[in-house]
Amino acid sequence: MELKIDKQVRINFPNLSIIIKKLDNIIIEKNNNNLENYKTDVLNEISKKYNLSSLKDERIFRIYRNFFWEIGVDPTKIRPAAEALIRRVLTGKTIPKINNLVDTYNLTSIKTGIPLAAFDNSKIINGIIVRFAEPNEKFYGIGMKEPQNLKGNEVIITDEEKIIAVYPYRDSNETKITNLTKSIQLMICGVPQISKDILLKTESIAIQNITKFCINNKK
């Protein structure tokens, strides 16, 4: 599926890179013992790698925080996804357990520091567009009781008909992963100053993990 970045987003963020990858034969399940073992390994690794007091000063998280400031989002209130997950680990809290696919890309995000998202491919109409929101455009995110009125400074992901995500931190309720999901669009969410090579490495890890824990390889 083609990813189009709007001209104004390109002007404002000329070095923005985003990777989108379609993956089929997805199996959604609540529990996966092999995934739980991988989770233990990743969380142990992260606990040794980072320190809570200096986490926000790590280069990769500072880069994402700077992007948040540029689009009018306060990263002290809404933290970049990977940083928020790692912060939970370092404070001894559990990370959300949703399903094997969401848990897998969350663990990949924790491991790499790069935010990831996945959208149910069957709910996407005619391609994916990255653009700025219009003032008062409505967004119905996962977990929201009421739609949010956007201000117009947000970078959003849309298809031909609707908003799929507020980039790179909140996904739409309409395209979320459910038990019926069979095909996804996996998004590796870059920001300026994050190189394409880092995103490609993250994509490789994500696909390897999703293939291992979430894809039916039986012919």
N, C-alpha and C positions, 0 to 999 in steps of 0.2 A: 504494500500500500504506500502510495506516495505521501511524503511529508512536505508541506509547503510552508515556508516562513514568510510572513507578510513583509512588504517593503519597509514599513515604518519600524518594525522590530529589527530588521536588518540594519537600518540606519542608526538606531539607538544602540544596538548591540552587534556590531559587525563580526565579532569573533565568537558568537554564540553557536555552539554545536549541539545537536540533539540526534540521537540514534533511535530509530524505530525498527522493530523486527517482528514479523509475524511467526507465531509458533502454533502448530496444530496438534491434534491428538492429545489434548490436555485431559487429564483425569483429576477431578477435584475430590478430595477426601478430607475428613476432619483430622485424622491421626495418621502418622507415618513414623514408624519406629526408627527407620534409618535417618529420617530428617531430624528426629529428636537427638540422635547421636551427633549429627553434624552441628546442631544448635549448641550442644554442650561444648564442642570443640571451639566453635567460633566465639562464644561468650567468654570462655577461658582465655582465648588469645587476646580478645579486646581488653579484658580486665588487666592484662599484663602490659598492653601496648600504650594505654592512655591513662591520664590522671585527671580526676574530676576538676581540680582547681585550675588546670591549664588547658582544658579541653577546648574552650572557645578561642584560644590563641593558636591552635593548630592551623597551619596554612590552609588546608583544604576547607576547613569550616569557616575561616575568616573570609575566604573567597565567596562562599555561598552567602554568608551574612552580608557582605558588601553588595551583592546582587539584590538581596532582599531590600536593603535600604534604598537602592536605586529605583525599585518598583513600588516604593511606599509601604513596605511591610516591615514592621518592627521585629527584628530577629530575637530580641530579648523576650518577646511575647509569643511569637510564632517561630519556633526554631526550625532551621533546615532539618529535613526528615532524618538523615543519617545521624546528625549530631543529637537530635532528640532521642533516638533509639539508643545510642551509645550512652547518653547521659542516664537513661533508665538503668542500663546494665551496671554502670559505675556506682549508682546509688542503691543497688541491691534489689531493684524492682524487677518484676517479670516483664517481658516484652509481650505485646498483644499476640494472642493465638487466634488466628482467623480461619485459615484453611492451608493446605499444603502449598498452594501456589503463592498466596500472599506472604505466608511465613518464609518461603524460600527466597523471594526477592527482597524481603526485609532483612534477612540474614546476609544476603549478598551486599545490601546497602551498608549494613553494619561493618562487614568485612572490608569493604572498599572505600567507604566514606562518601559514595556517590548515590544520590537519590534515584530510585527506580519507581516506575509505575507500570501497571498492566490494565488494559481495557478489554472487555468482552468484544471480540471482533464482530460478532453477529449483530451488535447494537450500533455499529459505526456505519454512517451513511456517506459514501462517496469521498473517502480520503480524509486526511487530517491536516488542519491548518493551525499555525501558531500566529496569533495576532494580539493586539491590545484590546482590552475590554472597552465596550461603550459605557458611558456613565449610566447608572441605573439598570444595566443589563443584569438579569437574574441568573443566579447560579444555585443549583440544588446539590450540595455536596453530601458525601456519605456521612451519616450520623446527624445531619441537620433536620430539625423539626420544621423549620420554615426556610424558604429560599433566601439567599443573601443578595442584596442589591450591591453590585460592584461599583467602584468609584470611577473607573476608567483608566487608572494607571496600571492595573494588573495585566500581566502577560497570561493569556489563556490559550487552552488547546480546545479546538472545536472540530466538529465534522460539518457537513452541509447544513445541518438543522439545529445543532445544540452545542452547549459547552460541555466538554468532556472532563476538563480539569482546570483549576487555577494553578499555573505553573510556578514553581515545581513542588507544590506542597499539599494540594487538596484535590482529590478525585471526585468525579460526579457519581451520584447514586445510580443514575440510569445505566452507566456502562461498567459498574463494579463487577467483580468476579463473584459468581454464584455457583451453586451445585450443578447448574445447567451449562456452564461455560465449557466449550470444547475447543475453542480457538481464541488466541489472544493477540493483541498488539502490545509488545513489550517496549517500554520507553526508557532509555538511559538519559537522564536529565542533566545535561551540561549547563554551565554558565560561562561567561567570558573569563578567561585566564585558566580554565580547565582544558587541557589539551585534548585533541581528538584521540591521541594514543591512549590516554587514561580512560576515556570513554570506551574505546574498543576493547581494552583489557577487561573493563568491568562487564561489557557485553559478553565476552568470552566466558567469564566466570559465571555470570547469570545463566547463560544458555546451558552450560555444563551442569549446573545445579538443577535447573528446571527439567532438563532431559533425564536426570537421575531420579528426581523425586516426584515429578508431575506428568510425565509423558508416557503414554502407552506405546511401547516399542514393538508390541506383538504384531506380526503381519497377519 
